[in-house]
């Protein structure tokens, strides 16, 4: 991404949000299915990884 409006601090904040999502939703399939990504078009192979 080459956007001068996206600062290193904002990148760190964004990365932290992704990490928190993973901690909450990617460790448990049932929990994931309550997330906003539940309707994403993932194949069963991906879903079976967690």
C-alpha positions in Angstrom: 0.0 0.0 0.0 1.4 3.3 -0.9 -0.8 5.9 0.8 0.9 8.8 2.6 -2.2 9.2 4.8 -1.7 5.8 6.4 0.9 6.4 9.1 3.1 3.8 10.9 1.0 4.3 14.0 -2.2 3.6 12.1 -0.6 0.5 10.6 0.3 -0.8 14.1 -3.2 -0.1 15.3 -4.7 -2.0 12.3 -2.4 -4.9 12.9 -3.4 -5.0 16.6 -7.1 -5.1 15.7 -6.4 -8.1 13.3 -4.5 -9.8 16.2 -7.4 -9.3 18.6 -9.9 -10.6 16.1 -7.8 -13.7 15.7 -7.6 -14.2 19.4 -11.3 -14.0 19.8 -12.6 -15.8 16.7 -10.0 -18.0 15.1 -9.3 -20.3 18.0 -12.8 -21.7 18.1 -14.9 -22.5 15.0 -18.2 -21.9 16.9 -17.0 -18.5 18.0 -15.9 -17.7 14.4 -19.4 -18.5 13.2 -20.7 -15.6 15.3 -18.3 -13.2 13.7 -18.9 -10.8 10.8 -16.9 -13.2 8.6 -19.4 -16.0 9.1 -21.0 -15.3 5.7 -17.7 -15.2 3.8 -17.3 -17.7 1.1 -14.6 -19.9 2.7 -14.2 -23.5 1.6 -14.4 -26.3 4.1 -10.6 -26.9 4.0 -10.1 -23.4 5.4 -12.8 -23.7 8.0 -11.5 -27.1 9.2 -8.1 -25.6 10.1 -9.6 -24.2 13.3 
